[in-house]
Amino acid sequence: MISVKSAAQLDKMRAAGALLYDVLQRIREVIRPGETTAAIDAFAEEIIRRGGATPSFLHYRGYPASICASVDDVVVHGIPTDREALCEGSILSVDCGLVLDGWQADSAFTVGVGDVAPELNRLIQVTERCFFEGARAARQGQRVGDIGHAVQRLAEENGYGVIRDLTGHGIGRAMHEDPAVPNFGEPGRGARLKAGMTLAVEPMISMGGWQVREEEDGWTIRTLDRSPCAHYEHTIALRAEGPPEILTLPGFVWEDGP
């Protein structure tokens, strides 16, 4: 069932989103060659709890960490480790969620580790643009397929693959709520969008094909062709008019208005 949040509930989610934004900004500052993803995970948990929240991911269906740390061809769900340090020239996707006062926030970004090749920077930039294209399509009266179509069109225009086996999702008191929000699709198809709906829109864009495989740990998902993949996500709230509010990007204003 798709839930529509009240103004008071959106205020709660706005507070959770603002805290997660601060957490991810702090995480960005400690990503460097030689750092381990386990150390980044421990840092993330510490600042989440210091903010009065709890990590959404920790122990969720048995997941052992507070962040997902996905390097290079890992699409999502990379488990932090202290066995291998980050290498110059890699890309790292960090996905993180928290619960504050009973309400969830979920966000992800991809960043280069040190100096990275221009083609990897371009992949990261286009993936971020795919999010904003998709989010802009999330308007009252539109449909879920309009979001996915916008993401897919921009990614494929740039020669990239859109991961199809993983989707965005509704979010609220639970981390995963209805509806699923694919990053591909046909305009005018899927659930109708309404003001007060809250969604996690999260393009996962690969430099190669869209097929993926799951590792034996039951979590780590890689591109099948081992091509690099980027991930960018925010939690959004649909409004009665115009594009949505981005709850995990406080203060953001759409440059060209509604």
C-alpha positions as CSV (number, residue, x, y, z in Angstrom):
1,M,0.0,0.0,0.0
2,I,1.3,3.5,-0.9
3,S,1.2,5.9,2.0
4,V,0.7,9.6,1.8
5,K,2.3,11.6,4.6
6,S,0.8,14.4,6.5
7,A,2.5,17.8,7.0
8,A,3.6,16.8,10.5
9,Q,5.0,13.5,9.2
10,L,6.9,15.3,6.5
11,D,8.4,17.6,9.1
12,K,9.8,14.4,10.8
13,M,11.2,13.1,7.5
14,R,12.7,16.5,6.8
15,A,14.6,16.4,10.1
16,A,15.8,12.9,9.3
17,G,16.9,14.0,5.8
18,A,18.8,17.0,7.1
19,L,20.7,14.8,9.6
20,L,21.6,12.3,6.9
21,Y,22.8,15.1,4.6
22,D,25.2,16.2,7.3
23,V,26.4,12.6,7.9
24,L,27.1,12.1,4.2
25,Q,29.0,15.4,4.0
26,R,31.2,14.2,6.8
27,I,31.7,10.9,5.2
28,R,32.9,12.6,1.9
29,E,35.6,14.3,3.9
30,V,37.3,11.0,5.0
31,I,37.3,9.2,1.7
32,R,40.9,9.0,0.5
33,P,43.4,6.5,-0.8
34,G,44.6,4.2,1.9
35,E,41.4,4.5,4.0
36,T,39.4,1.3,4.6
37,T,35.7,1.1,4.1
38,A,35.4,-0.5,7.6
39,A,36.9,2.7,9.1
40,I,34.4,4.8,7.1
41,D,31.5,2.6,8.3
42,A,32.6,3.0,11.9
43,F,32.8,6.8,11.5
44,A,29.3,6.8,9.9
45,E,27.7,4.9,12.7
46,E,29.4,7.1,15.3
47,I,28.1,10.4,13.8
48,I,24.6,8.9,13.2
49,R,24.2,7.9,16.8
50,R,25.7,11.2,18.0
51,G,22.9,12.9,16.1
52,G,20.3,11.0,18.1
53,A,19.4,8.6,15.2
54,T,20.1,4.9,14.5
55,P,21.6,3.4,11.3
56,S,18.8,1.9,9.1
57,F,21.1,-0.6,7.4
58,L,22.7,-2.2,10.4
59,H,21.2,-5.7,11.0
60,Y,18.6,-5.0,8.3
61,R,17.8,-8.6,7.1
62,G,21.2,-9.5,8.6
63,Y,23.3,-6.8,6.9
64,P,26.4,-6.3,9.1
65,A,27.2,-2.6,8.6
66,S,25.8,1.0,8.8
67,I,26.7,1.9,5.2
68,C,27.0,0.1,1.9
69,A,30.5,0.7,0.4
70,S,30.6,-0.3,-3.2
71,V,33.9,0.0,-5.2
72,D,34.3,0.2,-9.0
73,D,32.1,-2.5,-10.5
74,V,30.1,-3.1,-7.3
75,V,26.6,-1.7,-8.0
76,V,25.2,-1.8,-4.4
77,H,25.4,-3.5,-1.1
78,G,29.2,-3.7,-0.8
79,I,30.1,-4.8,2.7
80,P,32.7,-2.5,4.4
81,T,35.9,-4.3,5.1
82,D,39.3,-3.7,6.8
83,R,41.1,-6.2,4.6
84,E,41.7,-3.8,1.7
85,A,42.3,-0.1,1.6
86,L,40.8,2.2,-1.0
87,C,43.1,2.7,-4.1
88,E,43.8,5.9,-6.0
89,G,41.7,6.0,-9.1
90,S,38.9,3.9,-7.9
91,I,35.3,5.1,-7.5
92,L,33.4,4.5,-4.3
93,S,29.6,4.5,-3.9
94,V,28.4,5.1,-0.3
95,D,24.7,4.3,0.5
96,C,23.5,5.2,3.9
97,G,20.2,5.4,5.8
98,L,19.1,6.4,9.3
99,V,16.0,6.5,11.5
100,L,15.3,9.6,13.5
101,D,12.2,9.7,15.8
102,G,10.8,6.8,13.9
103,W,11.2,8.2,10.4
104,Q,13.6,7.1,7.7
105,A,16.0,8.9,5.3
106,D,18.0,7.2,2.6
107,S,20.7,8.7,0.3
108,A,23.7,7.7,-1.7
109,F,26.6,9.2,-3.7
110,T,29.6,8.1,-5.8
111,V,32.9,9.8,-5.6
112,G,36.4,9.3,-7.0
113,V,39.1,8.1,-4.7
114,G,41.9,10.6,-5.3
115,D,42.5,11.4,-8.9
116,V,40.3,9.4,-11.3
117,A,40.1,9.0,-15.0
118,P,38.0,11.5,-16.9
119,E,35.6,8.8,-18.1
120,L,34.9,7.8,-14.5
121,N,34.2,11.4,-13.5
122,R,31.8,11.7,-16.4
123,L,30.0,8.5,-15.3
124,I,29.6,10.0,-11.8
125,Q,28.3,13.3,-13.2
126,V,25.8,11.8,-15.6
127,T,24.5,9.5,-12.8
128,E,23.8,12.6,-10.7
129,R,22.1,14.3,-13.6
130,C,20.0,11.1,-14.0
131,F,18.7,11.6,-10.5
132,F,17.6,15.2,-11.0
133,E,15.9,14.3,-14.3
134,G,14.0,11.5,-12.6
135,A,13.1,13.6,-9.6
136,R,11.9,16.4,-11.8
137,A,9.4,14.0,-13.3
138,A,8.0,13.1,-9.9
139,R,5.0,15.4,-9.9
140,Q,1.4,15.0,-8.7
141,G,-0.7,13.4,-11.5
142,Q,2.3,11.8,-13.2
143,R,3.2,8.1,-12.9
144,V,6.1,6.1,-11.6
145,G,7.0,5.2,-15.2
146,D,7.7,8.9,-15.9
147,I,10.5,8.9,-13.3
148,G,12.1,5.8,-14.8
149,H,11.8,7.0,-18.3
150,A,13.5,10.2,-17.6
151,V,16.4,8.4,-15.9
152,Q,16.7,5.9,-18.7
153,R,16.6,8.4,-21.5
154,L,19.4,10.5,-20.1
155,A,21.6,7.5,-19.3
156,E,21.2,5.9,-22.6
157,E,21.7,9.1,-24.5
158,N,25.2,9.2,-22.9
159,G,25.9,5.6,-23.8
160,Y,25.4,4.1,-20.4
161,G,23.5,1.0,-19.1
162,V,20.7,1.4,-16.6
163,I,20.6,-1.3,-13.9
164,R,17.2,-3.0,-14.1
165,D,17.2,-5.6,-11.4
166,L,17.4,-3.0,-8.6
167,T,15.0,-0.1,-8.0
168,G,14.2,2.9,-5.9
169,H,11.3,2.7,-3.5
170,G,8.8,4.3,-1.3
171,I,10.1,5.3,2.2
172,G,8.6,6.5,5.5
173,R,8.4,4.7,8.8
174,A,9.9,1.7,6.9
175,M,13.0,1.9,4.7
176,H,11.2,0.1,1.9
177,E,7.6,0.9,1.2
178,D,5.5,0.8,-2.0
179,P,5.9,1.7,-4.8
180,A,9.0,0.3,-6.4
181,V,10.6,3.0,-8.5
182,P,12.5,1.5,-11.4
183,N,15.2,3.5,-13.3
184,F,13.7,2.6,-16.7
185,G,10.2,2.5,-18.0
186,E,7.5,3.9,-20.2
187,P,5.9,7.3,-19.5
188,G,2.3,7.2,-18.4
189,R,2.7,3.7,-16.8
190,G,2.7,2.6,-13.2
191,A,1.3,3.9,-10.0
192,R,-0.1,7.5,-10.1
193,L,1.9,10.0,-8.1
194,K,0.3,12.1,-5.4
195,A,1.4,15.0,-3.2
196,G,2.6,13.7,0.1
197,M,4.2,10.6,-1.3
198,T,7.8,10.1,-0.3
199,L,10.2,8.2,-2.5
200,A,13.8,7.2,-2.7
201,V,14.9,7.8,-6.3
202,E,18.3,6.1,-6.9
203,P,19.7,5.8,-10.4
204,M,22.4,3.0,-10.7
205,I,24.2,3.6,-14.0
206,S,26.9,1.4,-15.5
207,M,29.6,2.2,-18.1
208,G,28.6,-1.1,-19.7
209,G,25.6,-3.4,-19.7
210,W,22.7,-3.5,-17.2
211,Q,23.0,-7.1,-16.1
212,V,24.2,-7.9,-12.6
213,R,25.2,-10.9,-10.4
214,E,25.2,-11.4,-6.7
215,E,28.3,-12.6,-4.8
216,E,28.4,-15.6,-2.5
217,D,28.0,-13.3,0.5
218,G,24.4,-12.8,-0.4
219,W,24.7,-9.0,-0.5
220,T,27.4,-7.7,-2.9
221,I,26.0,-7.0,-6.4
222,R,28.4,-6.4,-9.3
223,T,27.9,-5.6,-12.9
224,L,28.0,-8.9,-14.9
225,D,30.6,-7.4,-17.4
226,R,32.6,-5.9,-14.5
227,S,32.1,-2.4,-15.8
228,P,32.3,0.5,-13.3
229,C,28.9,1.6,-11.9
230,A,27.8,4.8,-10.1
231,H,24.9,5.3,-7.7
232,Y,23.2,8.5,-6.6
233,E,20.1,8.7,-4.4
234,H,18.0,11.1,-2.4
235,T,14.7,10.9,-0.5
236,I,12.1,13.2,-2.0
237,A,8.6,14.4,-1.1
238,L,6.0,15.1,-3.8
239,R,4.3,18.5,-3.7
240,A,0.9,19.7,-4.9
241,E,2.6,21.7,-7.6
242,G,6.0,21.6,-9.3
243,P,8.9,19.3,-8.8
244,P,9.4,17.6,-5.4
245,E,11.2,18.7,-2.3
246,I,14.5,16.8,-1.9
247,L,14.5,15.9,1.8
248,T,18.1,14.7,2.0
249,L,19.4,17.9,0.2
250,P,18.2,20.7,2.5
251,G,18.0,24.1,0.9
252,F,18.0,22.8,-2.6
253,V,16.0,25.0,-5.0
254,W,15.2,24.0,-8.6
255,E,17.0,26.5,-10.7
256,D,14.3,27.0,-13.3
257,G,11.4,26.8,-10.9
258,P,8.4,24.6,-11.3
